Amino acid sequence: MKFSNKHLECELCDGITETKSVSRTFKRFGQEFQFENIEAEVCPNCGEIYFDGKTLKEIEEKIRRQVLPLVA
Ligand SMILES: [Zn+2]
């Protein structure tokens, strides 16, 4: 994944986010999907994580690719 330099103002504490790789579990279709090394903007003050729309779309597509063969 490409790293962007678009840092955000944290909505919770007004900190400026830093680009980091995070691990996160997403729940879809009643299942859990573990993703590692996802690019995200992370607030150094409160730890809030922000994913951009493109990253979320990629995650959704990867989940769909894993789920569809099971459903079909
Ligand atoms: Zn914050």
N, CA, C, O and the ligand as a Tripos MOL2 file, in Angstrom:
@<TRIPOS>MOLECULE
protein
  289   287    73     0     0
PROTEIN
NO_CHARGES

@<TRIPOS>ATOM
      1 N           0.8410   -1.2120    0.0000 N.3       1 MET1
      2 CA          0.0000    0.0000    0.0000 C.3       1 MET1
      3 C           0.8700    1.2530    0.0000 C.2       1 MET1
      4 O           1.9570    1.2780    0.5760 O.2       1 MET1
      5 N           0.3790    2.2560   -0.6390 N.am      2 LYS2
      6 CA          1.1190    3.5160   -0.6740 C.3       2 LYS2
      7 C           0.8730    4.3100    0.5970 C.2       2 LYS2
      8 O          -0.2130    4.2880    1.1760 O.2       2 LYS2
      9 N           1.9140    5.0060    1.0050 N.am      3 PHE3
     10 CA          1.7480    5.8570    2.1720 C.3       3 PHE3
     11 C           1.4530    7.2820    1.7290 C.2       3 PHE3
     12 O           2.1650    7.8490    0.9010 O.2       3 PHE3
     13 N           0.4160    7.8370    2.2780 N.am      4 SER4
     14 CA          0.0760    9.2160    1.9480 C.3       4 SER4
     15 C           0.6600   10.1340    3.0100 C.2       4 SER4
     16 O           1.0160    9.6910    4.1020 O.2       4 SER4
     17 N           0.7530   11.3900    2.6850 N.am      5 ASN5
     18 CA          1.2380   12.3620    3.6570 C.3       5 ASN5
     19 C           0.1070   13.2540    4.1490 C.2       5 ASN5
     20 O           0.3300   14.3730    4.6110 O.2       5 ASN5
     21 N          -1.0920   12.7400    4.0400 N.am      6 LYS6
     22 CA         -2.2480   13.5450    4.4250 C.3       6 LYS6
     23 C          -2.5620   13.3410    5.8990 C.2       6 LYS6
     24 O          -3.3900   12.5030    6.2550 O.2       6 LYS6
     25 N          -1.9130   14.0910    6.7340 N.am      7 HIS7
     26 CA         -2.1830   13.9750    8.1510 C.3       7 HIS7
     27 C          -3.4640   14.7200    8.5020 C.2       7 HIS7
     28 O          -3.8320   15.7120    7.8720 O.2       7 HIS7
     29 N          -4.1110   14.2150    9.5070 N.am      8 LEU8
     30 CA         -5.4250   14.7420    9.8740 C.3       8 LEU8
     31 C          -5.3700   15.3850   11.2490 C.2       8 LEU8
     32 O          -4.5100   15.0800   12.0760 O.2       8 LEU8
     33 N          -6.3140   16.2830   11.4600 N.am      9 GLU9
     34 CA         -6.5170   16.7970   12.8100 C.3       9 GLU9
     35 C          -7.4240   15.8260   13.5300 C.2       9 GLU9
     36 O          -8.5260   15.5320   13.0650 O.2       9 GLU9
     37 N          -6.9670   15.3300   14.6580 N.am     10 CYS10
     38 CA         -7.7680   14.3580   15.4060 C.3      10 CYS10
     39 C          -9.0750   15.0110   15.8470 C.2      10 CYS10
     40 O          -9.0990   16.1340   16.3500 O.2      10 CYS10
     41 N         -10.1630   14.2620   15.6390 N.am     11 GLU11
     42 CA        -11.4780   14.7960   15.9940 C.3      11 GLU11
     43 C         -11.6990   14.7940   17.4970 C.2      11 GLU11
     44 O         -12.5790   15.4930   18.0000 O.2      11 GLU11
     45 N         -10.9150   14.0200   18.2050 N.am     12 LEU12
     46 CA        -11.1500   13.8650   19.6430 C.3      12 LEU12
     47 C         -10.3030   14.8080   20.4920 C.2      12 LEU12
     48 O         -10.7540   15.2890   21.5310 O.2      12 LEU12
     49 N          -9.0610   15.0730   20.0440 N.am     13 CYS13
     50 CA         -8.1770   15.8410   20.9220 C.3      13 CYS13
     51 C          -7.3890   16.9370   20.1960 C.2      13 CYS13
     52 O          -6.5350   17.5820   20.8040 O.2      13 CYS13
     53 N          -7.6630   17.1560   18.9070 N.am     14 ASP14
     54 CA         -6.9760   18.1880   18.1230 C.3      14 ASP14
     55 C          -5.5010   17.9060   17.8990 C.2      14 ASP14
     56 O          -4.7630   18.8040   17.4920 O.2      14 ASP14
     57 N          -5.0530   16.6920   18.1510 N.am     15 GLY15
     58 CA         -3.6850   16.3040   17.8050 C.3      15 GLY15
     59 C          -3.5680   16.1330   16.2990 C.2      15 GLY15
     60 O          -4.5760   16.0570   15.5970 O.2      15 GLY15
     61 N          -2.3340   16.0720   15.8000 N.am     16 ILE16
     62 CA         -2.1020   15.8200   14.3770 C.3      16 ILE16
     63 C          -1.6650   14.3700   14.2210 C.2      16 ILE16
     64 O          -0.7320   13.9120   14.8800 O.2      16 ILE16
     65 N          -2.3510   13.6620   13.3430 N.am     17 THR17
     66 CA         -2.0860   12.2360   13.1990 C.3      17 THR17
     67 C          -0.7470   11.9760   12.5310 C.2      17 THR17
     68 O          -0.1960   12.8360   11.8440 O.2      17 THR17
     69 N          -0.2310   10.7530   12.7510 N.am     18 GLU18
     70 CA          0.9780   10.2760   12.0930 C.3      18 GLU18
     71 C           0.6210    9.0330   11.2920 C.2      18 GLU18
     72 O          -0.2440    8.2540   11.6910 O.2      18 GLU18
     73 N           1.2930    8.8540   10.1580 N.am     19 THR19
     74 CA          1.0450    7.6650    9.3420 C.3      19 THR19
     75 C           1.7520    6.4660    9.9580 C.2      19 THR19
     76 O           2.9610    6.4870   10.1870 O.2      19 THR19
     77 N           0.9730    5.4210   10.2190 N.am     20 LYS20
     78 CA          1.5450    4.2190   10.8270 C.3      20 LYS20
     79 C           0.9020    2.9830   10.2340 C.2      20 LYS20
     80 O          -0.1690    3.0450    9.6310 O.2      20 LYS20
     81 N           1.5750    1.8580   10.4170 N.am     21 SER21
     82 CA          0.9770    0.5770   10.0570 C.3      21 SER21
     83 C           0.3320   -0.0150   11.2950 C.2      21 SER21
     84 O           0.9530   -0.1020   12.3540 O.2      21 SER21
     85 N          -0.9180   -0.4210   11.1520 N.am     22 VAL22
     86 CA         -1.6310   -0.9690   12.3000 C.3      22 VAL22
     87 C          -2.2140   -2.3370   11.9470 C.2      22 VAL22
     88 O          -2.3520   -2.6900   10.7760 O.2      22 VAL22
     89 N          -2.5460   -3.0830   12.9730 N.am     23 SER23
     90 CA         -3.2630   -4.3380   12.7900 C.3      23 SER23
     91 C          -4.6790   -4.1540   13.3100 C.2      23 SER23
     92 O          -4.9030   -3.5090   14.3350 O.2      23 SER23
     93 N          -5.6170   -4.7240   12.5950 N.am     24 ARG24
     94 CA         -6.9880   -4.5210   13.0340 C.3      24 ARG24
     95 C          -7.8650   -5.6860   12.5780 C.2      24 ARG24
     96 O          -7.6420   -6.2700   11.5170 O.2      24 ARG24
     97 N          -8.8510   -6.0090   13.3870 N.am     25 THR25
     98 CA         -9.8190   -7.0320   13.0190 C.3      25 THR25
     99 C         -11.1010   -6.3580   12.5520 C.2      25 THR25
    100 O         -11.6520   -5.5020   13.2430 O.2      25 THR25
    101 N         -11.5650   -6.7490   11.3830 N.am     26 PHE26
    102 CA        -12.8180   -6.2200   10.8510 C.3      26 PHE26
    103 C         -13.8670   -7.3160   10.8840 C.2      26 PHE26
    104 O         -13.5950   -8.4590   10.5190 O.2      26 PHE26
    105 N         -15.0610   -6.9640   11.3190 N.am     27 LYS27
    106 CA        -16.1500   -7.9410   11.3360 C.3      27 LYS27
    107 C         -17.0750   -7.6910   10.1490 C.2      27 LYS27
    108 O         -17.6400   -6.6080    9.9960 O.2      27 LYS27
    109 N         -17.2140   -8.7170    9.3130 N.am     28 ARG28
    110 CA        -18.1120   -8.6420    8.1660 C.3      28 ARG28
    111 C         -18.7800   -9.9970    7.9910 C.2      28 ARG28
    112 O         -18.1580  -11.0370    8.2060 O.2      28 ARG28
    113 N         -20.0300   -9.9810    7.6070 N.am     29 PHE29
    114 CA        -20.7510  -11.2160    7.2970 C.3      29 PHE29
    115 C         -20.6780  -12.2170    8.4580 C.2      29 PHE29
    116 O         -20.6540  -13.4290    8.2420 O.2      29 PHE29
    117 N         -20.6440  -11.7000    9.6750 N.am     30 GLY30
    118 CA        -20.6150  -12.5800   10.8320 C.3      30 GLY30
    119 C         -19.2800  -13.2670   11.0560 C.2      30 GLY30
    120 O         -19.1830  -14.1880   11.8670 O.2      30 GLY30
    121 N         -18.2490  -12.8280   10.3420 N.am     31 GLN31
    122 CA        -16.9210  -13.4080   10.5280 C.3      31 GLN31
    123 C         -15.9240  -12.3110   10.8640 C.2      31 GLN31
    124 O         -16.1600  -11.1270   10.6220 O.2      31 GLN31
    125 N         -14.8080  -12.7400   11.4260 N.am     32 GLU32
    126 CA        -13.7550  -11.7790   11.7370 C.3      32 GLU32
    127 C         -12.5980  -11.9470   10.7700 C.2      32 GLU32
    128 O         -12.1850  -13.0650   10.4630 O.2      32 GLU32
    129 N         -12.0870  -10.8320   10.2980 N.am     33 PHE33
    130 CA        -10.9720  -10.8370    9.3560 C.3      33 PHE33
    131 C          -9.8470  -10.0060    9.9410 C.2      33 PHE33
    132 O         -10.0040   -8.8170   10.2180 O.2      33 PHE33
    133 N          -8.7040  -10.6620   10.1210 N.am     34 GLN34
    134 CA         -7.5440   -9.9850   10.6980 C.3      34 GLN34
    135 C          -6.6840   -9.3990    9.5950 C.2      34 GLN34
    136 O          -6.2690  -10.1090    8.6790 O.2      34 GLN34
    137 N          -6.4180   -8.1160    9.6810 N.am     35 PHE35
    138 CA         -5.5230   -7.4670    8.7270 C.3      35 PHE35
    139 C          -4.3350   -6.8930    9.4770 C.2      35 PHE35
    140 O          -4.4770   -6.3030   10.5480 O.2      35 PHE35
    141 N          -3.1540   -7.0820    8.8860 N.am     36 GLU36
    142 CA         -1.9480   -6.5570    9.5170 C.3      36 GLU36
    143 C          -1.2500   -5.5910    8.5740 C.2      36 GLU36
    144 O          -1.3910   -5.6760    7.3550 O.2      36 GLU36
    145 N          -0.5040   -4.6850    9.1540 N.am     37 ASN37
    146 CA          0.2350   -3.6900    8.3730 C.3      37 ASN37
    147 C          -0.6750   -2.8600    7.4700 C.2      37 ASN37
    148 O          -0.3720   -2.6440    6.2970 O.2      37 ASN37
    149 N          -1.7800   -2.4030    8.0250 N.am     38 ILE38
    150 CA         -2.6690   -1.5170    7.2870 C.3      38 ILE38
    151 C          -2.1910   -0.0910    7.5060 C.2      38 ILE38
    152 O          -1.9050    0.3150    8.6330 O.2      38 ILE38
    153 N          -2.1090    0.6600    6.4250 N.am     39 GLU39
    154 CA         -1.7290    2.0610    6.5640 C.3      39 GLU39
    155 C          -2.8800    2.8400    7.1840 C.2      39 GLU39
    156 O          -4.0240    2.7360    6.7410 O.2      39 GLU39
    157 N          -2.5680    3.6120    8.2010 N.am     40 ALA40
    158 CA         -3.6050    4.4110    8.8520 C.3      40 ALA40
    159 C          -2.9740    5.6710    9.4200 C.2      40 ALA40
    160 O          -1.7640    5.7440    9.6340 O.2      40 ALA40
    161 N          -3.8150    6.6440    9.6550 N.am     41 GLU41
    162 CA         -3.3820    7.8370   10.3780 C.3      41 GLU41
    163 C          -3.7380    7.6240   11.8440 C.2      41 GLU41
    164 O          -4.8960    7.3800   12.1840 O.2      41 GLU41
    165 N          -2.7300    7.7180   12.7040 N.am     42 VAL42
    166 CA         -2.9420    7.4370   14.1190 C.3      42 VAL42
    167 C          -2.6050    8.6700   14.9400 C.2      42 VAL42
    168 O          -1.5470    9.2720   14.7590 O.2      42 VAL42
    169 N          -3.4960    9.0430   15.8370 N.am     43 CYS43
    170 CA         -3.2520   10.1860   16.7040 C.3      43 CYS43
    171 C          -2.2680    9.7950   17.8060 C.2      43 CYS43
    172 O          -2.5250    8.8450   18.5460 O.2      43 CYS43
    173 N          -1.1480   10.5070   17.9280 N.am     44 PRO44
    174 CA         -0.1550   10.1650   18.9500 C.3      44 PRO44
    175 C          -0.6280   10.4910   20.3680 C.2      44 PRO44
    176 O          -0.0860    9.9660   21.3410 O.2      44 PRO44
    177 N          -1.6230   11.3450   20.4840 N.am     45 ASN45
    178 CA         -2.1110   11.7320   21.8110 C.3      45 ASN45
    179 C          -3.1010   10.7300   22.3890 C.2      45 ASN45
    180 O          -2.9430   10.2760   23.5230 O.2      45 ASN45
    181 N          -4.1200   10.3880   21.6090 N.am     46 CYS46
    182 CA         -5.1890    9.5540   22.1640 C.3      46 CYS46
    183 C          -5.2960    8.1880   21.4990 C.2      46 CYS46
    184 O          -6.0780    7.3440   21.9370 O.2      46 CYS46
    185 N          -4.5110    7.9650   20.4380 N.am     47 GLY47
    186 CA         -4.4990    6.6390   19.8270 C.3      47 GLY47
    187 C          -5.6250    6.3750   18.8540 C.2      47 GLY47
    188 O          -5.7630    5.2560   18.3610 O.2      47 GLY47
    189 N          -6.4370    7.3860   18.5650 N.am     48 GLU48
    190 CA         -7.5280    7.2040   17.6020 C.3      48 GLU48
    191 C          -6.9530    6.8770   16.2250 C.2      48 GLU48
    192 O          -5.9620    7.4700   15.7980 O.2      48 GLU48
    193 N          -7.5890    5.9210   15.5320 N.am     49 ILE49
    194 CA         -7.0980    5.4720   14.2320 C.3      49 ILE49
    195 C          -8.0540    5.9180   13.1410 C.2      49 ILE49
    196 O          -9.2680    5.7430   13.2500 O.2      49 ILE49
    197 N          -7.4940    6.4960   12.0890 N.am     50 TYR50
    198 CA         -8.2930    6.9210   10.9360 C.3      50 TYR50
    199 C          -7.8060    6.2030    9.6950 C.2      50 TYR50
    200 O          -6.6220    6.2530    9.3630 O.2      50 TYR50
    201 N          -8.7280    5.5300    9.0040 N.am     51 PHE51
    202 CA         -8.4020    4.9240    7.7150 C.3      51 PHE51
    203 C          -8.9710    5.8010    6.6230 C.2      51 PHE51
    204 O         -10.0640    6.3490    6.7680 O.2      51 PHE51
    205 N          -8.2350    5.9410    5.5200 N.am     52 ASP52
    206 CA         -8.8290    6.7200    4.4330 C.3      52 ASP52
    207 C          -9.7400    5.8270    3.5920 C.2      52 ASP52
    208 O          -9.6880    4.6000    3.6790 O.2      52 ASP52
    209 N         -10.5730    6.4710    2.7780 N.am     53 GLY53
    210 CA        -11.6020    5.7470    2.0310 C.3      53 GLY53
    211 C         -11.0270    4.6960    1.1000 C.2      53 GLY53
    212 O         -11.6070    3.6240    0.9270 O.2      53 GLY53
    213 N          -9.8900    5.0060    0.5020 N.am     54 LYS54
    214 CA         -9.2690    4.0790   -0.4360 C.3      54 LYS54
    215 C          -8.8000    2.8180    0.2820 C.2      54 LYS54
    216 O          -8.9710    1.7060   -0.2170 O.2      54 LYS54
    217 N          -8.2110    3.0060    1.4510 N.am     55 THR55
    218 CA         -7.7460    1.8580    2.2330 C.3      55 THR55
    219 C          -8.9210    0.9760    2.6380 C.2      55 THR55
    220 O          -8.8480   -0.2490    2.5500 O.2      55 THR55
    221 N         -10.0000    1.6070    3.0820 N.am     56 LEU56
    222 CA        -11.1730    0.8300    3.4930 C.3      56 LEU56
    223 C         -11.7570    0.0500    2.3240 C.2      56 LEU56
    224 O         -12.2270   -1.0760    2.4890 O.2      56 LEU56
    225 N         -11.7240    0.6610    1.1390 N.am     57 LYS57
    226 CA        -12.2390   -0.0080   -0.0450 C.3      57 LYS57
    227 C         -11.4090   -1.2450   -0.3620 C.2      57 LYS57
    228 O         -11.9550   -2.2940   -0.7050 O.2      57 LYS57
    229 N         -10.0820   -1.1210   -0.2460 N.am     58 GLU58
    230 CA         -9.2010   -2.2630   -0.4930 C.3      58 GLU58
    231 C          -9.4760   -3.3820    0.5020 C.2      58 GLU58
    232 O          -9.4750   -4.5600    0.1450 O.2      58 GLU58
    233 N          -9.7110   -3.0040    1.7460 N.am     59 ILE59
    234 CA        -10.0040   -4.0050    2.7730 C.3      59 ILE59
    235 C         -11.3180   -4.7150    2.4600 C.2      59 ILE59
    236 O         -11.4130   -5.9390    2.5530 O.2      59 ILE59
    237 N         -12.3410   -3.9230    2.0830 N.am     60 GLU60
    238 CA        -13.6370   -4.5230    1.7350 C.3      60 GLU60
    239 C         -13.4920   -5.5100    0.5800 C.2      60 GLU60
    240 O         -14.1000   -6.5800    0.5930 O.2      60 GLU60
    241 N         -12.6830   -5.1470   -0.4200 N.am     61 GLU61
    242 CA        -12.5040   -6.0310   -1.5680 C.3      61 GLU61
    243 C         -11.7910   -7.3180   -1.1740 C.2      61 GLU61
    244 O         -12.1420   -8.3990   -1.6480 O.2      61 GLU61
    245 N         -10.7960   -7.2000   -0.3130 N.am     62 LYS62
    246 CA        -10.0840   -8.4010    0.1330 C.3      62 LYS62
    247 C         -11.0090   -9.3170    0.9240 C.2      62 LYS62
    248 O         -10.9600  -10.5390    0.7800 O.2      62 LYS62
    249 N         -11.8510   -8.7190    1.7580 N.am     63 ILE63
    250 CA        -12.8020   -9.5240    2.5320 C.3      63 ILE63
    251 C         -13.7690  -10.2200    1.5810 C.2      63 ILE63
    252 O         -14.0590  -11.4050    1.7430 O.2      63 ILE63
    253 N         -14.2660   -9.4880    0.5950 N.am     64 ARG64
    254 CA        -15.2270  -10.0820   -0.3380 C.3      64 ARG64
    255 C         -14.6000  -11.2470   -1.0920 C.2      64 ARG64
    256 O         -15.2490  -12.2680   -1.3210 O.2      64 ARG64
    257 N         -13.3290  -11.0900   -1.4800 N.am     65 ARG65
    258 CA        -12.6500  -12.1670   -2.2010 C.3      65 ARG65
    259 C         -12.5090  -13.4110   -1.3340 C.2      65 ARG65
    260 O         -12.5230  -14.5340   -1.8380 O.2      65 ARG65
    261 N         -12.3740  -13.2030   -0.0220 N.am     66 GLN66
    262 CA        -12.2480  -14.3580    0.8860 C.3      66 GLN66
    263 C         -13.6040  -15.0110    1.1280 C.2      66 GLN66
    264 O         -13.6990  -16.2280    1.2830 O.2      66 GLN66
    265 N         -14.6600  -14.1810    1.1580 N.am     67 VAL67
    266 CA        -15.9780  -14.6850    1.5510 C.3      67 VAL67
    267 C         -16.7100  -15.3050    0.3810 C.2      67 VAL67
    268 O         -17.3540  -16.3420    0.5440 O.2      67 VAL67
    269 N         -16.6300  -14.6980   -0.8050 N.am     68 LEU68
    270 CA        -17.4370  -15.1560   -1.9330 C.3      68 LEU68
    271 C         -17.2310  -16.6210   -2.2860 C.2      68 LEU68
    272 O         -18.2120  -17.3140   -2.5540 O.2      68 LEU68
    273 N         -15.9850  -17.1300   -2.2980 N.am     69 PRO69
    274 CA        -15.8130  -18.5430   -2.6200 C.3      69 PRO69
    275 C         -16.5130  -19.4660   -1.6180 C.2      69 PRO69
    276 O         -16.8930  -20.5850   -1.9620 O.2      69 PRO69
    277 N         -16.6820  -18.9960   -0.3840 N.am     70 LEU70
    278 CA        -17.3450  -19.7970    0.6430 C.3      70 LEU70
    279 C         -18.8450  -19.8040    0.4370 C.2      70 LEU70
    280 O         -19.5140  -20.8030    0.7030 O.2      70 LEU70
    281 N         -19.3810  -18.6640   -0.0470 N.am     71 VAL71
    282 CA        -20.8230  -18.5240   -0.2060 C.3      71 VAL71
    283 C         -21.2970  -19.2060   -1.4840 C.2      71 VAL71
    284 O         -22.3570  -19.8320   -1.5100 O.2      71 VAL71
    285 N         -20.4950  -19.0790   -2.5490 N.am     72 ALA72
    286 CA        -20.9180  -19.5680   -3.8690 C.3      72 ALA72
    287 C         -21.0210  -21.1020   -3.9010 C.2      72 ALA72
    288 O         -21.3640  -21.6770   -4.9340 O.2      72 ALA72
    289 ZN         -6.4220   12.3700   19.3430 Zn       73 ZN73
@<TRIPOS>BOND
     1     1     2 1
     2     2     3 1
     3     3     4 2
     4     3     5 am
     5     5     6 1
     6     6     7 1
     7     7     8 2
     8     7     9 am
     9     9    10 1
    10    10    11 1
    11    11    12 2
    12    11    13 am
    13    13    14 1
    14    14    15 1
    15    15    16 2
    16    15    17 am
    17    17    18 1
    18    18    19 1
    19    19    20 2
    20    19    21 am
    21    21    22 1
    22    22    23 1
    23    23    24 2
    24    23    25 am
    25    25    26 1
    26    26    27 1
    27    27    28 2
    28    27    29 am
    29    29    30 1
    30    30    31 1
    31    31    32 2
    32    31    33 am
    33    33    34 1
    34    34    35 1
    35    35    36 2
    36    35    37 am
    37    37    38 1
    38    38    39 1
    39    39    40 2
    40    39    41 am
    41    41    42 1
    42    42    43 1
    43    43    44 2
    44    43    45 am
    45    45    46 1
    46    46    47 1
    47    47    48 2
    48    47    49 am
    49    49    50 1
    50    50    51 1
    51    51    52 2
    52    51    53 am
    53    53    54 1
    54    54    55 1
    55    55    56 2
    56    55    57 am
    57    57    58 1
    58    58    59 1
    59    59    60 2
    60    59    61 am
    61    61    62 1
    62    62    63 1
    63    63    64 2
    64    63    65 am
    65    65    66 1
    66    66    67 1
    67    67    68 2
    68    67    69 am
    69    69    70 1
    70    70    71 1
    71    71    72 2
    72    71    73 am
    73    73    74 1
    74    74    75 1
    75    75    76 2
    76    75    77 am
    77    77    78 1
    78    78    79 1
    79    79    80 2
    80    79    81 am
    81    81    82 1
    82    82    83 1
    83    83    84 2
    84    83    85 am
    85    85    86 1
    86    86    87 1
    87    87    88 2
    88    87    89 am
    89    89    90 1
    90    90    91 1
    91    91    92 2
    92    91    93 am
    93    93    94 1
    94    94    95 1
    95    95    96 2
    96    95    97 am
    97    97    98 1
    98    98    99 1
    99    99   100 2
   100    99   101 am
   101   101   102 1
   102   102   103 1
   103   103   104 2
   104   103   105 am
   105   105   106 1
   106   106   107 1
   107   107   108 2
   108   107   109 am
   109   109   110 1
   110   110   111 1
   111   111   112 2
   112   111   113 am
   113   113   114 1
   114   114   115 1
   115   115   116 2
   116   115   117 am
   117   117   118 1
   118   118   119 1
   119   119   120 2
   120   119   121 am
   121   121   122 1
   122   122   123 1
   123   123   124 2
   124   123   125 am
   125   125   126 1
   126   126   127 1
   127   127   128 2
   128   127   129 am
   129   129   130 1
   130   130   131 1
   131   131   132 2
   132   131   133 am
   133   133   134 1
   134   134   135 1
   135   135   136 2
   136   135   137 am
   137   137   138 1
   138   138   139 1
   139   139   140 2
   140   139   141 am
   141   141   142 1
   142   142   143 1
   143   143   144 2
   144   143   145 am
   145   145   146 1
   146   146   147 1
   147   147   148 2
   148   147   149 am
   149   149   150 1
   150   150   151 1
   151   151   152 2
   152   151   153 am
   153   153   154 1
   154   154   155 1
   155   155   156 2
   156   155   157 am
   157   157   158 1
   158   158   159 1
   159   159   160 2
   160   159   161 am
   161   161   162 1
   162   162   163 1
   163   163   164 2
   164   163   165 am
   165   165   166 1
   166   166   167 1
   167   167   168 2
   168   167   169 am
   169   169   170 1
   170   170   171 1
   171   171   172 2
   172   171   173 am
   173   173   174 1
   174   174   175 1
   175   175   176 2
   176   175   177 am
   177   177   178 1
   178   178   179 1
   179   179   180 2
   180   179   181 am
   181   181   182 1
   182   182   183 1
   183   183   184 2
   184   183   185 am
   185   185   186 1
   186   186   187 1
   187   187   188 2
   188   187   189 am
   189   189   190 1
   190   190   191 1
   191   191   192 2
   192   191   193 am
   193   193   194 1
   194   194   195 1
   195   195   196 2
   196   195   197 am
   197   197   198 1
   198   198   199 1
   199   199   200 2
   200   199   201 am
   201   201   202 1
   202   202   203 1
   203   203   204 2
   204   203   205 am
   205   205   206 1
   206   206   207 1
   207   207   208 2
   208   207   209 am
   209   209   210 1
   210   210   211 1
   211   211   212 2
   212   211   213 am
   213   213   214 1
   214   214   215 1
   215   215   216 2
   216   215   217 am
   217   217   218 1
   218   218   219 1
   219   219   220 2
   220   219   221 am
   221   221   222 1
   222   222   223 1
   223   223   224 2
   224   223   225 am
   225   225   226 1
   226   226   227 1
   227   227   228 2
   228   227   229 am
   229   229   230 1
   230   230   231 1
   231   231   232 2
   232   231   233 am
   233   233   234 1
   234   234   235 1
   235   235   236 2
   236   235   237 am
   237   237   238 1
   238   238   239 1
   239   239   240 2
   240   239   241 am
   241   241   242 1
   242   242   243 1
   243   243   244 2
   244   243   245 am
   245   245   246 1
   246   246   247 1
   247   247   248 2
   248   247   249 am
   249   249   250 1
   250   250   251 1
   251   251   252 2
   252   251   253 am
   253   253   254 1
   254   254   255 1
   255   255   256 2
   256   255   257 am
   257   257   258 1
   258   258   259 1
   259   259   260 2
   260   259   261 am
   261   261   262 1
   262   262   263 1
   263   263   264 2
   264   263   265 am
   265   265   266 1
   266   266   267 1
   267   267   268 2
   268   267   269 am
   269   269   270 1
   270   270   271 1
   271   271   272 2
   272   271   273 am
   273   273   274 1
   274   274   275 1
   275   275   276 2
   276   275   277 am
   277   277   278 1
   278   278   279 1
   279   279   280 2
   280   279   281 am
   281   281   282 1
   282   282   283 1
   283   283   284 2
   284   283   285 am
   285   285   286 1
   286   286   287 1
   287   287   288 2
@<TRIPOS>SUBSTRUCTURE
     1 MET1         2 RESIDUE 1 A MET
     2 LYS2         6 RESIDUE 1 A LYS
     3 PHE3        10 RESIDUE 1 A PHE
     4 SER4        14 RESIDUE 1 A SER
     5 ASN5        18 RESIDUE 1 A ASN
     6 LYS6        22 RESIDUE 1 A LYS
     7 HIS7        26 RESIDUE 1 A HIS
     8 LEU8        30 RESIDUE 1 A LEU
     9 GLU9        34 RESIDUE 1 A GLU
    10 CYS10       38 RESIDUE 1 A CYS
    11 GLU11       42 RESIDUE 1 A GLU
    12 LEU12       46 RESIDUE 1 A LEU
    13 CYS13       50 RESIDUE 1 A CYS
    14 ASP14       54 RESIDUE 1 A ASP
    15 GLY15       58 RESIDUE 1 A GLY
    16 ILE16       62 RESIDUE 1 A ILE
    17 THR17       66 RESIDUE 1 A THR
    18 GLU18       70 RESIDUE 1 A GLU
    19 THR19       74 RESIDUE 1 A THR
    20 LYS20       78 RESIDUE 1 A LYS
    21 SER21       82 RESIDUE 1 A SER
    22 VAL22       86 RESIDUE 1 A VAL
    23 SER23       90 RESIDUE 1 A SER
    24 ARG24       94 RESIDUE 1 A ARG
    25 THR25       98 RESIDUE 1 A THR
    26 PHE26      102 RESIDUE 1 A PHE
    27 LYS27      106 RESIDUE 1 A LYS
    28 ARG28      110 RESIDUE 1 A ARG
    29 PHE29      114 RESIDUE 1 A PHE
    30 GLY30      118 RESIDUE 1 A GLY
    31 GLN31      122 RESIDUE 1 A GLN
    32 GLU32      126 RESIDUE 1 A GLU
    33 PHE33      130 RESIDUE 1 A PHE
    34 GLN34      134 RESIDUE 1 A GLN
    35 PHE35      138 RESIDUE 1 A PHE
    36 GLU36      142 RESIDUE 1 A GLU
    37 ASN37      146 RESIDUE 1 A ASN
    38 ILE38      150 RESIDUE 1 A ILE
    39 GLU39      154 RESIDUE 1 A GLU
    40 ALA40      158 RESIDUE 1 A ALA
    41 GLU41      162 RESIDUE 1 A GLU
    42 VAL42      166 RESIDUE 1 A VAL
    43 CYS43      170 RESIDUE 1 A CYS
    44 PRO44      174 RESIDUE 1 A PRO
    45 ASN45      178 RESIDUE 1 A ASN
    46 CYS46      182 RESIDUE 1 A CYS
    47 GLY47      186 RESIDUE 1 A GLY
    48 GLU48      190 RESIDUE 1 A GLU
    49 ILE49      194 RESIDUE 1 A ILE
    50 TYR50      198 RESIDUE 1 A TYR
    51 PHE51      202 RESIDUE 1 A PHE
    52 ASP52      206 RESIDUE 1 A ASP
    53 GLY53      210 RESIDUE 1 A GLY
    54 LYS54      214 RESIDUE 1 A LYS
    55 THR55      218 RESIDUE 1 A THR
    56 LEU56      222 RESIDUE 1 A LEU
    57 LYS57      226 RESIDUE 1 A LYS
    58 GLU58      230 RESIDUE 1 A GLU
    59 ILE59      234 RESIDUE 1 A ILE
    60 GLU60      238 RESIDUE 1 A GLU
    61 GLU61      242 RESIDUE 1 A GLU
    62 LYS62      246 RESIDUE 1 A LYS
    63 ILE63      250 RESIDUE 1 A ILE
    64 ARG64      254 RESIDUE 1 A ARG
    65 ARG65      258 RESIDUE 1 A ARG
    66 GLN66      262 RESIDUE 1 A GLN
    67 VAL67      266 RESIDUE 1 A VAL
    68 LEU68      270 RESIDUE 1 A LEU
    69 PRO69      274 RESIDUE 1 A PRO
    70 LEU70      278 RESIDUE 1 A LEU
    71 VAL71      282 RESIDUE 1 A VAL
    72 ALA72      286 RESIDUE 1 A ALA
    73 ZN73       289 GROUP 0 **** ****
